[in-house]
Amino acid sequence: MSTFMAKKESLERKWHIIDAAGIPLGKTAVKAATILRGKHRPEFTPHVDCGEFVIIINAEKAVLTGNKLQDKIYYHHSGYVGGLKAESYKDMMKDNPEKAVRLAVKGMLPHNKIGDLSINRLKVYKGPEHKQQAQKPIPCEI
């Protein structure tokens, strides 16, 4: 008996919806990354993009535990000398909570081509409304 290998063409991708209201950001990101990667499926194959689509709603109501809201800082560099930029998560959650959730999920995906393709299937919304009602998303419990 040979090992089953999933093929990208034979996979059916479903839509999942996660409500981040009142749930720690890390737990929401773990669940989203697992679904985006496809690790919840029995036919998961590490070298094939088996993931599904994820919608995260109520990103502004996600919770950061402990002192992370004040202490955690996101750094990025422009590539030029003196181009280090820093933004606290307190400001990021106030101004652009979608970015904070997207960065948390992206950090939990593999840093290769499969991770780059997977993050494109993530849709994050600040409030409870989303634009993917036609896809009939399945609610996910955390």
C-alpha positions in Angstrom: 0.0 0.0 0.0 1.4 3.4 -1.0 1.2 6.7 0.8 -1.5 9.1 -0.3 -0.2 12.3 -1.8 -2.7 15.2 -2.2 -2.7 17.1 -5.5 -3.6 20.7 -5.7 -6.0 20.2 -8.6 -8.1 17.6 -6.7 -8.7 19.7 -3.5 -11.9 21.4 -2.8 -11.4 24.6 -0.8 -14.0 25.6 1.7 -14.5 28.9 3.5 -14.3 29.2 7.3 -15.2 32.1 9.5 -13.6 32.9 12.8 -15.0 35.5 15.3 -12.1 37.1 17.2 -14.3 39.0 19.7 -13.0 38.4 23.2 -10.6 35.6 22.2 -6.8 36.0 22.6 -5.1 37.1 19.4 -2.7 34.1 19.5 -5.4 31.5 19.7 -7.3 33.1 16.8 -4.0 33.2 14.8 -3.2 29.5 15.5 -6.7 28.4 14.4 -6.5 30.5 11.2 -3.0 29.3 10.4 -3.9 25.7 10.8 -6.9 26.0 8.4 -4.9 28.1 5.9 -2.1 25.5 5.9 -4.6 22.6 5.6 -3.3 20.7 8.7 -6.9 20.0 9.8 -7.6 17.9 6.8 -6.9 14.1 6.7 -5.3 14.4 3.3 -2.7 17.0 4.4 0.6 16.8 2.5 3.4 19.1 3.7 4.8 20.0 0.2 1.3 20.7 -1.3 -0.8 23.8 -0.7 -3.8 22.0 0.9 -5.3 25.0 2.8 -8.7 26.6 2.7 -10.0 30.1 2.9 -10.4 31.9 6.3 -12.4 35.0 7.2 -11.7 36.7 10.6 -14.3 39.1 11.8 -14.3 41.5 14.8 -10.5 42.0 14.6 -10.8 45.2 16.7 -12.2 43.1 19.6 -9.3 40.7 19.7 -7.6 40.5 23.1 -3.9 40.6 23.9 -3.2 38.9 27.2 -0.8 40.2 29.9 1.1 43.4 29.2 1.5 42.7 25.5 -0.7 45.6 24.5 1.7 48.1 26.0 5.0 46.2 25.7 4.9 44.4 22.3 6.4 46.4 19.5 6.3 45.5 15.8 9.6 46.4 13.9 10.2 46.6 10.2 13.1 48.1 8.2 12.8 50.1 5.0 16.2 48.9 3.7 17.8 52.3 3.9 20.3 53.4 6.6 18.4 54.5 9.6 15.2 53.0 8.2 14.1 51.0 11.3 10.4 51.7 12.0 8.7 50.7 15.3 5.0 50.6 16.0 3.4 49.5 19.3 0.6 47.0 19.3 -1.5 49.5 21.2 -1.4 51.9 18.3 -1.7 49.2 15.8 -4.8 47.7 17.4 -6.4 51.2 17.6 -5.5 52.4 14.1 -5.4 49.2 12.0 -6.4 46.0 13.9 -6.6 44.1 10.6 -2.8 44.5 10.2 -2.2 43.2 13.7 -4.2 40.1 13.1 -2.7 39.5 9.6 0.8 39.8 11.0 0.1 37.3 13.8 -1.3 34.8 11.4 1.6 35.3 8.9 4.2 34.7 11.6 2.6 31.2 12.2 2.7 30.2 8.6 5.8 28.7 6.9 8.2 31.3 5.5 8.3 30.0 2.0 6.2 29.9 -1.2 3.4 27.8 0.4 3.1 30.4 3.2 3.0 33.2 0.8 0.2 31.6 -1.1 -1.6 30.7 2.1 -1.7 34.3 3.5 -3.5 35.4 0.3 -6.5 33.3 1.3 -6.9 35.2 4.6 -9.6 37.9 4.8 -9.7 40.1 7.9 -12.4 42.5 8.8 -12.6 45.1 11.6 -16.3 44.7 12.4 -18.9 41.9 12.2 -19.8 42.3 8.5 -17.8 40.6 5.7 -18.2 40.5 1.9 -18.1 36.7 1.5 -21.7 35.7 2.3 -22.0 34.1 -1.2 -19.3 31.5 -0.3 -21.4 30.3 2.6 -18.6 30.2 5.2 -18.5 27.5 7.9 -18.3 28.9 11.5 -15.2 27.7 13.4 -15.1 27.3 17.2 -11.9 28.1 19.1 
